[in-house]
Amino acid sequence: MKTSVCLSLLFLLAACHPNAEVADTAAPTARKPSYFESDKRQAATPVKTQTPALPAIRSRADFDLLSRVYEQDSEYEIPHILFLIDREDNNRTDYINTPKYRLHETYLAEILKPMPTRKELFEQYRSPNRRFLFGTISWQNSTQEYVYEFWEGDKITPELLKLAEGRLKDSFFAPLRYKTNSLWQETVAAQSKVPFVTQESLIQNFPYLPLHRGKAVGTLRVITQEDDLYDVGSDDIIILKEVPLALPPVAGIISEKPSTALSHVNVLARGWGIPNIYLKDAEKILAPYIGRRIELAAGAKQYRVAQTNRNTAAKTFSDDLSLPQPDTSDYSLRPLANLRREDSRYCGSKAANLGHIRAHIADSNVPDGFCIPFAYYRAMMDKLGINAATLAQIESQSGGDNRKRRTALLALQKKITNAEIPSEWKRTWAEQWRSQLNSKGVFVRSSSNSEDLPNFSGAGLYTTVPNVTGENALAEAVKQSWASVFNYSAYEARRIAGLPHDSVKMSVFVQQSINADLSGVLVTVNPYDTAQKNTSYIAAKRGLGIRVVEGKRVAEQAVYNRRNDAVQRLSSSNETTALQLDENGGVREVPITGGNVMNHDQIRRLDQAGQQIKQLFGNDEQDIEWAFAGGKLVILQARPYLNGRR
């Protein structure tokens, strides 16, 4: 078996030669093909013997003779053998010639006449009284052990698991451990007291993960702290030592800390269409390239870095992008119950989409709220004299210096937050808050005309103020939302995209606070592998969902396959505290204990809600923020999921 030493040496050799390419490596998302899936991803492994199967594996040579290998010659190579246990033939165990018979059913077609029907084959994965047990034994480089496993949709029972455990240990030459591929299988293993290893534990130490594939040319720079981001430009590829809360446009991202696929940084990278990878010890591995021009290619199974003299042409991150023109003449506050998708011209797509969901999907449980339309923002900017000339002056005075531009933007934001709100406006907003929302705490959410566009996300660029509990605080929070139009990261994203800043308008959605038990984000496709059908991806943490999209710590991540009703957990949450609403306003931290965040039923309910929302919005893939409160699923936001194709 191949070990990780060879690949590590390749990394070190490449790091010693600035003109050499860094060695390719495979992503930890390679999946064993199931009965229902194509096997096109498999590397071709020569058939070494015509023997259909062996009754036992008595040596390493036997294993190698019958094994097929995925990701050969990489740290993630997976040599594996299919096995079959026939309960109607005295629990006969066949170790299958896997290069010759690529799936269990192709082997059955050779030895069994007549061949079972599709329905009968399906029962071999679901029925407790099935005739056959179909599984796989593989060698895992990450833990240096043999494991046996079943397809993630297999509803194995404790009795069947114990049978497999006994038969395999009696007929396999080396120690074996059970590898679970779903929450169901984890539960059964615990009930059976069969020692097991999870998919999560096997992938957690993998050094590479592609968060968004692509290619880029740029100067490699290391970002040690968020303040360093003000010294980078759109022609830089950056190594992030920590995941920042916001990010100006860059050419490519290499993170040393893992985060969820749906953190704001990762969503922005996808929207910009730039390569974005997690690479453990990136600064050490890529040290000879720091400060140099490089080419970065991030693929599904490998990345490549090489030094180059190429320069990149001036570009924008969003082609053919234009901002929707808002209606800034109407000052009418709009309750959520009256909002529909077309009302985005008054309230932005964030608020309008939520109104549309609440109106058309029963039991969507969108927290109530109201929209303060674009007209108020435009009137305040007119009053303060903030216009195209003001913004042009910022550009000319900064002279291309990012820090000078940031200083000017901070001054502009302060001008907005220090402004006096007309008493009539404050009274109107407060009356709506009291009469419609019973003076309860609210989240004051940005809802601009420069978010959720077909090729420009805007995720995380603007400010939401959590749990506002007073009339004066409401007015102050609205100003903070307005001022966030000039957040540095938002300004830079628009500047690179070629969006005129004076055409950006901000409405505000005032929404009742929900003290969530758990919350997170759902995507109606698996972002790690968009070719997978019938799947959705979920990231979750306990408490309020602010930290899920911040990406500072890894959330619990899971992939759900609705066809098989199977859940695969990719990571567990490592939080020791959760955010809850503070009765005096804002949020507070409370200690929490470990354990899984989501259960199977909650994940299934989330997927069902996601499919309803996807259908409502023309079957476009959706990026949905949600929460569970008191057992009830609550929808907090829905936006198009951007693949970032360029």
C-alpha positions in Angstrom: 0.0 0.0 0.0 1.1 3.5 -0.7 1.6 5.8 2.3 1.5 9.6 2.6 5.3 9.9 2.9 5.8 9.9 -0.9 3.4 12.7 -1.5 4.9 14.7 1.4 8.3 14.4 -0.2 6.9 15.6 -3.5 5.6 18.6 -1.8 8.9 19.3 -0.2 10.8 18.9 -3.4 8.5 21.2 -5.2 8.8 23.8 -2.5 12.6 23.8 -2.9 12.4 24.8 -6.5 10.5 28.0 -7.3 10.0 27.1 -10.9 8.6 23.7 -10.2 4.9 22.9 -10.0 3.5 21.8 -6.7 2.6 18.2 -6.8 -1.0 17.3 -7.6 -3.2 15.9 -4.9 -6.7 14.6 -4.8 -9.7 16.1 -3.0 -11.3 14.2 -0.1 -14.7 14.1 -1.8 -14.0 11.1 -4.0 -17.0 8.7 -3.5 -17.4 5.0 -3.9 -20.0 4.5 -6.6 -23.2 2.9 -5.4 -25.6 0.7 -7.3 -27.5 3.8 -8.5 -24.5 5.8 -9.7 -22.3 5.9 -12.7 -18.8 4.7 -12.3 -17.2 7.1 -14.8 -15.0 8.6 -12.1 -13.1 5.4 -11.5 -9.5 5.1 -12.6 -8.9 2.2 -14.9 -7.4 -0.7 -12.9 -6.1 -3.7 -14.9 -7.8 -7.1 -14.4 -5.1 -9.2 -12.9 -6.9 -12.5 -12.7 -10.0 -14.1 -14.3 -11.0 -15.7 -11.0 -14.5 -14.3 -10.3 -14.1 -14.3 -6.5 -12.3 -15.8 -3.5 -14.0 -17.2 -0.4 -11.4 -15.5 1.8 -8.6 -13.0 1.7 -5.7 -14.6 3.4 -2.9 -12.2 2.6 -2.0 -8.8 1.2 -1.3 -10.4 -2.1 -4.9 -11.7 -2.2 -6.2 -8.2 -1.6 -4.0 -6.6 -4.2 -5.0 -9.3 -6.7 -8.7 -8.5 -6.5 -8.6 -4.8 -5.7 -9.5 -1.8 -7.8 -7.8 1.6 -6.9 -9.3 5.1 -7.0 -6.9 8.1 -7.1 -3.9 5.9 -7.8 -0.5 7.4 -6.8 -2.0 10.0 -4.6 -2.3 10.4 -0.8 -6.0 9.6 -1.2 -5.7 6.4 -3.2 -8.4 4.0 -2.2 -7.6 0.3 -3.0 -10.9 -1.6 -2.4 -12.6 -4.9 -2.9 -16.4 -5.5 -3.2 -17.8 -8.3 -1.1 -21.1 -10.2 -1.0 -22.6 -12.3 1.8 -25.3 -14.8 0.7 -27.6 -15.6 3.7 -29.4 -18.3 1.8 -26.2 -20.2 1.2 -25.0 -20.6 4.7 -23.7 -17.0 4.8 -21.3 -17.7 2.0 -18.8 -14.8 1.6 -17.5 -13.9 -1.8 -14.6 -11.4 -2.2 -15.3 -10.2 -5.8 -12.7 -9.6 -8.5 -13.4 -5.9 -8.4 -11.5 -4.7 -11.6 -13.5 -7.3 -13.5 -16.9 -6.7 -11.9 -17.3 -3.0 -11.2 -20.6 -3.3 -9.3 -22.2 -5.9 -7.2 -25.0 -6.4 -9.7 -22.5 -7.2 -12.6 -21.1 -10.0 -10.4 -24.6 -11.3 -9.6 -25.4 -11.4 -13.3 -22.5 -13.8 -13.7 -23.3 -16.2 -10.8 -27.1 -15.9 -10.4 -29.7 -17.1 -12.8 -32.2 -15.6 -13.2 -31.0 -12.1 -12.4 -33.1 -10.2 -9.7 -35.3 -7.4 -10.9 -34.5 -3.8 -10.1 -37.0 -3.9 -7.3 -35.5 -7.0 -5.8 -32.0 -5.5 -6.0 -33.2 -2.4 -4.2 -34.5 -4.6 -1.4 -31.0 -5.9 -0.8 -30.2 -2.5 0.6 -33.4 -1.9 2.5 -35.0 -5.1 3.8 -34.0 -6.6 7.1 -34.9 -10.0 5.5 -32.7 -9.5 2.4 -30.8 -12.4 0.9 -27.6 -10.5 0.1 -25.4 -8.1 2.0 -23.4 -5.9 -0.5 -20.3 -4.1 0.9 -16.8 -2.9 0.3 -13.5 -3.3 2.1 -10.9 -0.6 1.5 -7.5 0.5 2.7 -7.5 4.0 4.3 -4.3 5.9 4.0 -5.4 8.6 6.5 -5.7 6.1 9.4 -3.5 3.2 8.0 -6.2 0.5 8.4 -8.7 -1.6 6.5 -12.3 -0.7 6.9 -15.6 -2.3 5.6 -18.6 -0.2 4.6 -22.0 -0.2 3.0 -23.6 2.2 0.6 -24.9 5.3 2.3 -28.5 4.4 1.5 -28.2 0.9 3.0 -30.6 0.5 5.9 -28.4 -2.1 7.7 -29.9 -3.5 10.9 -28.0 -4.4 14.1 -28.5 -8.1 13.3 -27.1 -7.8 9.8 -24.2 -5.7 10.9 -23.2 -8.3 13.5 -23.5 -11.0 10.9 -21.2 -9.0 8.5 -18.7 -8.2 11.3 -18.4 -11.9 12.2 -18.1 -13.2 8.6 -15.5 -10.7 7.5 -13.3 -11.1 10.6 -13.3 -14.9 10.0 -12.3 -14.6 6.4 -10.1 -11.5 6.1 -6.4 -11.6 7.0 -6.0 -8.3 8.8 -8.0 -6.4 11.4 -11.1 -4.6 10.1 -13.1 -1.7 11.4 -16.6 -0.7 10.3 -16.9 2.6 8.5 -20.3 4.3 8.6 -21.6 6.4 5.7 -24.8 7.8 7.2 -26.4 8.9 10.4 -28.6 5.7 10.2 -25.5 3.5 10.1 -23.9 5.4 13.0 -26.9 4.8 15.1 -27.1 1.1 14.2 -23.3 0.7 15.0 -23.8 2.2 18.4 -26.8 0.0 19.1 -24.8 -3.1 18.0 -21.7 -2.1 20.0 -19.7 -2.6 16.8 -16.5 -0.4 16.8 -16.7 2.0 13.9 -15.1 5.0 12.2 -17.0 7.8 10.5 -16.6 9.4 7.2 -16.0 12.7 9.0 -13.0 11.3 11.0 -11.4 9.9 7.9 -11.5 13.2 6.0 -10.9 15.7 8.8 -7.1 15.6 8.4 -7.1 15.7 4.6 -4.8 18.6 3.5 -6.7 19.8 0.4 -10.3 20.7 -0.3 -11.6 22.7 -3.4 -14.2 25.2 -2.3 -14.5 26.6 -5.8 -12.7 25.4 -8.8 -11.0 27.6 -11.3 -7.7 29.1 -12.6 -6.0 32.4 -11.8 -2.8 34.3 -12.2 -1.6 36.7 -9.5 0.9 37.7 -7.0 0.9 35.3 -4.0 0.6 37.2 -0.6 0.1 36.0 3.0 -2.7 37.6 5.0 -1.9 37.2 8.7 -4.6 39.5 10.1 -7.6 41.2 8.6 -5.8 44.6 8.5 -3.5 43.1 5.9 -6.4 42.9 3.5 -6.3 46.6 2.9 -2.9 46.1 1.1 -4.1 43.6 -1.5 -5.7 44.1 -4.8 -7.7 42.2 -7.4 -4.5 41.0 -9.0 -3.4 39.1 -5.9 -3.8 35.5 -4.8 -3.9 35.4 -1.0 -3.1 32.8 1.7 -5.5 33.4 4.6 -4.1 32.4 8.0 -7.6 33.0 9.5 -11.0 33.2 7.8 -12.0 36.9 7.7 -15.5 38.3 8.1 -15.3 40.2 4.9 -13.0 40.3 1.8 -12.2 42.7 -1.0 -12.0 41.1 -4.5 -8.9 39.1 -5.2 -7.7 36.8 -7.9 -7.7 33.6 -5.8 -7.9 32.4 -2.2 -5.9 29.7 -0.4 -7.1 29.2 3.2 -5.1 27.5 6.0 -8.2 27.1 8.2 -11.1 24.9 7.1 -14.5 26.6 6.9 -18.0 25.7 5.5 -18.7 25.9 1.8 -21.2 28.6 2.6 -19.2 31.1 4.7 -19.4 34.6 3.3 -15.8 34.4 2.0 -16.6 31.2 0.1 -19.8 32.5 -1.3 -18.1 35.7 -2.5 -15.3 33.7 -4.1 -17.9 31.6 -6.0 -19.8 34.7 -7.1 -16.5 36.2 -8.4 -15.7 33.0 -10.2 -12.2 32.7 -8.6 -10.3 29.6 -7.4 -10.8 29.0 -3.7 -9.1 26.2 -1.8 -8.4 24.9 1.6 -4.7 23.8 1.9 -3.3 22.7 5.2 0.1 24.5 5.9 -0.2 26.5 2.8 2.3 29.2 3.8 4.9 26.5 4.5 4.3 24.5 1.4 4.2 27.6 -0.9 6.9 29.6 0.8 9.1 29.9 -2.3 6.3 31.5 -4.2 5.3 34.2 -1.8 5.7 37.6 -3.4 6.0 36.0 -6.8 3.6 35.8 -9.8 2.0 32.4 -9.9 -0.6 30.4 -11.7 -3.1 28.6 -9.5 -5.4 25.9 -10.8 -8.0 24.4 -8.4 -9.6 21.2 -9.7 -12.0 18.7 -8.2 -9.2 16.2 -7.4 -6.0 18.3 -7.5 -4.5 21.7 -7.4 -1.4 23.0 -9.2 0.8 26.0 -8.5 3.6 27.2 -10.8 5.6 30.4 -11.1 4.9 32.6 -14.1 5.8 35.9 -15.8 2.3 36.3 -17.1 0.3 39.5 -16.3 -3.4 39.5 -16.2 -5.5 41.8 -18.3 -7.8 44.3 -16.6 -11.0 42.4 -15.8 -14.2 42.6 -13.8 -15.6 39.7 -11.8 -19.1 40.0 -13.2 -19.7 40.3 -16.9 -22.8 41.9 -18.4 -23.8 43.1 -14.9 -26.4 45.8 -14.4 -28.2 46.9 -11.3 -32.0 46.8 -11.1 -33.4 50.3 -11.0 -35.2 50.8 -7.7 -38.3 53.0 -7.2 -37.2 55.8 -4.8 -40.4 57.8 -4.9 -42.7 55.6 -2.7 -42.3 56.0 1.1 -45.0 53.5 2.1 -43.8 50.9 4.6 -44.7 47.5 3.3 -45.6 44.6 5.7 -44.2 41.2 4.8 -47.7 39.9 4.2 -48.0 42.3 1.2 -44.6 41.7 -0.3 -44.1 39.7 -3.5 -41.1 39.0 -5.7 -41.9 42.0 -7.9 -41.8 44.4 -4.9 -38.0 44.1 -5.1 -38.1 47.5 -6.8 -39.2 49.0 -3.5 -37.6 46.7 -1.0 -34.8 44.8 -2.6 -34.8 41.0 -3.4 -34.0 39.9 0.2 -37.3 41.2 1.6 -39.3 40.6 -1.6 -38.3 36.9 -1.8 -39.3 36.3 1.8 -42.7 37.8 1.2 -43.1 35.7 -1.9 -42.2 32.5 0.1 -44.6 33.3 2.9 -47.4 34.0 0.4 -46.9 30.8 -1.7 -45.6 28.1 0.6 -47.8 27.0 3.5 -46.0 26.5 6.8 -42.9 28.3 5.6 -42.8 30.1 8.9 -41.1 33.3 7.7 -40.8 35.6 10.8 -43.0 38.7 10.3 -41.6 42.1 9.4 -41.9 45.2 7.3 -39.8 47.0 4.7 -38.5 50.6 4.9 -38.2 51.2 1.2 -35.4 52.7 -0.9 -37.0 56.2 -0.9 -35.8 56.9 2.6 -32.2 56.1 1.8 -32.3 58.3 -1.3 -33.8 61.2 0.6 -31.1 60.9 3.3 -28.3 60.8 0.8 -29.7 63.8 -0.9 -29.9 65.6 2.4 -26.3 64.7 3.2 -25.0 65.6 -0.3 -23.7 62.1 -0.9 -23.8 61.7 -4.7 -21.7 60.7 -7.7 -19.4 63.8 -7.3 -18.7 62.8 -3.6 -17.7 59.3 -4.6 -15.6 60.5 -7.6 -13.7 62.7 -5.1 -13.0 59.6 -2.9 -11.4 57.9 -5.9 -9.4 60.8 -7.0 -8.1 61.7 -3.5 -7.2 58.1 -2.7 -5.0 57.8 -5.8 -5.3 54.0 -5.9 -4.2 53.7 -2.2 -6.5 51.2 -0.5 -5.9 52.5 2.9 -6.7 56.1 1.9 -9.8 54.9 0.2 -10.8 53.0 3.4 -10.3 56.1 5.5 -12.5 58.2 3.2 -15.2 55.5 3.3 -15.1 55.4 7.1 -15.6 59.2 7.2 -18.5 58.8 4.8 -20.1 56.1 7.0 -19.7 58.3 10.1 -21.4 61.1 8.3 -24.4 58.8 7.8 -24.5 57.3 11.3 -24.2 60.8 12.9 -27.0 62.2 10.8 -30.3 63.2 12.5 -33.3 61.1 11.3 -36.3 63.3 10.7 -38.8 62.9 13.6 -41.6 62.0 11.3 -39.6 59.1 9.9 -38.8 57.8 13.3 -42.4 58.1 14.4 -43.6 56.2 11.3 -41.2 53.4 11.8 -41.8 53.1 15.5 -45.6 53.0 15.0 -45.3 50.2 12.5 -42.9 48.3 14.8 -45.4 48.6 17.7 -48.6 47.9 15.9 -47.3 45.1 13.6 -44.6 43.4 15.7 -45.8 44.3 19.2 -42.6 46.1 20.1 -40.7 42.8 20.0 -36.9 42.6 19.3 -36.1 42.8 15.6 -33.2 42.1 13.2 -32.6 45.2 11.0 -31.5 43.6 7.7 -29.9 45.3 4.7 -31.8 44.7 1.4 -30.1 46.5 -1.4 -30.5 46.5 -5.2 -27.0 45.2 -5.5 -27.5 41.7 -4.0 -28.7 38.4 -5.3 -28.0 39.3 -8.9 -27.6 36.5 -11.5 -23.8 36.9 -11.4 -23.1 39.0 -8.3 -24.0 37.7 -4.9 -23.3 40.5 -2.4 -23.4 37.9 0.4 -21.9 39.4 3.6 -21.1 42.8 2.1 -23.7 44.7 4.0 -24.7 45.0 7.6 -27.5 43.4 9.6 -28.0 44.6 13.2 -29.3 41.8 15.5 -32.1 42.0 18.1 -32.9 45.7 18.2 -35.3 46.4 21.1 -36.1 50.2 21.2 -37.4 53.0 19.1 -34.2 55.0 19.1 -32.1 51.9 18.6 -34.3 51.0 15.6 -33.5 54.4 14.0 -29.8 54.0 14.7 -29.8 50.5 13.2 -31.4 51.7 10.0 -28.6 54.2 9.7 -26.0 51.5 10.2 -27.6 49.5 7.4 -27.6 52.6 5.1 -23.9 53.3 6.0 -23.0 49.7 5.1 -23.3 50.6 1.4 -19.9 52.1 1.9 -18.3 49.1 3.8 -14.8 48.8 2.3 -15.4 45.2 1.1 -18.7 46.2 -0.5 -17.2 49.2 -2.2 -14.3 47.2 -3.5 -16.5 44.4 -4.8 -18.6 47.0 -6.8 -15.6 48.8 -8.0 -14.0 45.7 -9.5 -17.3 44.6 -10.9 -17.7 48.0 -12.6 -20.9 48.9 -10.7 -21.5 52.7 -10.2 -21.6 53.3 -6.5 -24.2 56.1 -6.7 -26.6 53.7 -8.4 -26.7 51.5 -5.3 -29.6 52.0 -3.0 -30.4 50.4 0.4 -33.8 49.5 1.7 -34.1 48.0 5.2 -36.1 44.9 6.2 -37.2 45.0 9.9 -37.9 41.4 10.9 -39.0 39.9 14.2 -36.1 38.2 16.1 -36.2 34.5 16.6 -34.3 32.8 19.4 -33.1 29.8 17.4 -32.2 26.5 19.0 -30.1 25.8 15.9 -29.7 27.5 12.6 -27.6 27.5 9.4 -27.6 27.4 5.6 -29.0 25.0 3.1 -28.0 24.8 -0.6 -30.3 22.7 -2.9 -27.2 21.2 -4.5 -24.0 19.8 -3.1 -21.4 22.6 -3.6 -18.5 20.1 -3.2 -19.8 18.0 -6.0 -22.5 19.6 -8.2 -22.7 16.5 -10.4 -24.3 14.6 -7.6 -28.0 14.3 -8.2 -30.8 14.4 -5.6 -28.6 16.0 -3.0 -28.5 19.1 -0.8 -25.9 20.5 1.5 -26.5 21.8 5.0 -24.3 23.7 7.5 -25.5 24.2 11.0 -24.6 25.4 14.5 -26.5 25.7 17.7 -28.1 29.1 18.5 -28.3 32.0 16.1 -26.9 31.5 12.6 -24.5 34.5 12.5 -21.5 32.3 13.0 -22.4 29.8 10.3 -21.8 32.4 7.6 -18.9 34.1 9.3 -16.9 31.0 8.8 -14.6 31.6 11.8 -15.2 28.0 13.1 -16.3 24.9 11.2 -20.0 24.2 11.4 -21.6 20.8 11.3 -21.8 19.9 7.6 -23.9 17.2 6.0 -25.0 16.1 2.6 -28.5 14.7 2.2 -29.5 12.4 -0.6 -33.3 12.5 -0.9 -33.5 9.5 -3.2 -32.0 7.3 -0.6 -33.0 9.3 2.5 -29.4 9.1 3.6 -27.4 11.7 5.5 -23.6 11.8 5.3 -22.0 14.0 7.9 -18.8 15.8 6.7 -17.9 17.7 9.8 -19.0 18.3 13.4 -19.4 21.7 14.9 -16.5 22.6 17.2 -18.3 25.4 19.0 -18.3 25.6 22.8 -20.7 28.5 23.0 -23.8 29.6 21.1 -25.4 33.0 20.4 -28.8 33.7 21.9 -30.9 36.9 22.0 -30.3 39.2 25.0 -33.4 40.5 26.6 -31.7 43.9 26.8 -31.0 43.9 23.0 -28.3 42.4 20.9 -27.0 38.9 21.5 -25.1 37.0 24.2 -23.0 33.9 24.3 -24.1 30.9 26.3 -22.1 27.7 27.0 -23.1 24.5 25.1 -22.1 20.9 25.3 -21.0 18.7 22.4 -23.0 16.3 20.3 -24.7 16.4 16.9 -26.4 19.6 16.0 -29.0 18.2 13.5 -31.0 15.0 13.5 -32.2 13.0 10.5 -35.7 14.3 10.6 -34.6 17.9 10.8 -32.4 17.4 7.8 -35.2 15.8 5.8 -37.5 18.6 6.6 -34.9 21.2 5.5 -34.4 19.4 2.2 -38.2 19.3 1.6 -38.5 23.1 2.3 -35.5 23.7 0.0 -37.1 21.9 -2.8 -40.3 23.8 -2.4 -38.5 27.1 -2.5 -36.4 26.0 -5.5 -39.6 25.2 -7.4 -41.2 28.5 -6.4 -38.2 30.4 -7.9 -38.2 28.7 -11.3 -36.1 25.6 -10.3 -33.0 27.7 -9.9 -30.7 26.3 -7.2 -31.2 28.2 -3.9 -29.0 29.3 -1.0 -31.3 29.4 2.1 -30.8 30.6 5.6 -33.0 28.8 8.2 -33.5 28.1 11.9 -35.3 25.7 14.2 -37.0 27.3 17.1 -39.2 25.3 19.5 -39.2 22.4 17.0 -40.5 24.7 14.2 -38.5 25.2 11.0 -38.2 28.9 10.1 -37.0 30.4 6.8 -34.9 33.5 7.2 -33.6 34.2 3.7 -33.4 32.7 0.2 -31.2 33.8 -2.6 -29.9 32.2 -5.9 -27.0 29.9 -5.5 -24.2 31.1 -7.7 -21.8 28.7 -9.3 -19.5 31.5 -10.3 -18.8 30.3 -13.9 -16.7 32.7 -15.8 
